[in-house]
Each structure stands twice: as structure tokens, then as C-alpha cells.
Amino acid sequence: MTPVILDVTDEASIRTAAAEVADSVGDAGVAVLVNNAGIGMTWPVEAVPLADLRHIYEVNVFGQVAVTQAFLPLIRACAGRVVNVGSIGDRLSLPFGAPLVSSKWAFASITESLRMELRPWGIHVVLIEPATIQTDAVKKVKEDAERVMSKMTPADLELYGETYQAMTRKAIERASSGSDPDVVARAVLHAARKKRPRTRYVVGKDGRLLAFLAGWAPDRLFDAMRVRLFGLPKKFGAAAQPVNGVAR
């Protein structure tokens, strides 16, 4: 195994890494490219700094595309394959999760287009969709939430602070009881080895259930499920109800 340093947001770094791999493999090409870079982020849409939103797309979308473009000539040389690690979030949106899930939706749609475009060369393109996975990222979720709260304006905190913290607590609880990361590793290995891999692999706790509900439940029903799941106010318009005769 030869480690190669690579920053998916740096085009020069990507070119250097691709050239280093090309020098090593020669005409044999690359059998499998696994795109696994990704960062998470939660914010109310009304409050998210656009610089932060652009950054998550740089890593989760544009960076993945740049790496794929750089390595495709090597993959085509041996009819290899591309395995993209996305998220179950590419099938459903979560409250305060728009920065993350929208980038995953974008990456999933790019993956689907790429799958059809590369068929003429016999190149499989596979999407792995992890659901609730227990990793060290659980601690990071808490730290990121604290950072977001510290960056919110007093007006943002008045509007969203309570519900944002409720969502964060629920998310941490669920992640703490998630599946072992090995389920993702096994899916990637299966996608890399199988002669005819599936186009998508849903893995992790509640993954199949969430995928089913996202495809079956009407929007209003699914909204109600997510509101309940993440501890948000159940009554529509609750934040606008008068308090002591004064509308908030």
C-alpha cells in the first residue's frame, strides 16, 4: 500500500496525485476509485453563512468530481469502476441538514448521470448510501453544533436556537446507537469485487426503512414523521402563536 496525499479542494494536489498513481500503475490502469471525502454541516437555511455552504459543496461535490475527472483515463484503461460514498440523506432532507443533504443529493445525481455516461466503456459506477453509522464523528457533531450556535446572531438564536438544539440532541442519540462502520467497508468491498455490482447499496441502521419511507410516504406524512423524530414543534405555525396577547 502506497499512501498518496490528496486535497480534493486543491486542483494542483489532485493533478499531482493522479500523475503519481499513473507513474506507478503504468498501462495497467486503476481498477477501482473510491470517492470517500466528505464533511458534515448543520445550519438553519435562513442563517447559514454562504461561505460555509460553498465550502461543503467544494468538498462533497466539486472535489469529488475533480478527482473522478483526473482518474478516469486510468480507470478507462482497464475498464475499472467508480465507487462513490454518499449518504441516505440523498433520499430525504432533514431539518437544519440542508447544507449536508443537498450536497449529497447533488453528488447522487452526478453519480447517476456518470453511471449512464460510462456504460459504453464497461465502467460500473456505484453509490454507497450509509444511514446511521457509529463513528468518532458523533463527537464532532456536538462540537460543530456548539460552533454553529456560537456563530448565530442573537436574532437567529431567538428564532432557531431551541429547535436546533433539540435536533442536535436527537441526532447525537441516533448516531450513538448506529451500525458499526464495517458495514460500509463491506459494501465498498462488495461493490469493488462483484462482477455486476448493484447501482446502489443502502447500509447502516434504519437505512432500508428510511429509503422506503422516503419513496413511499406522502410529503405531509413524511414531514410529520421527521418533525416527531427530531423533536420539532408539532403544530404548524406554533412559533407565530400569540404569547400573552403579543405575536412572536
Disulfide bonds with the S-S distance in Angstrom:
none
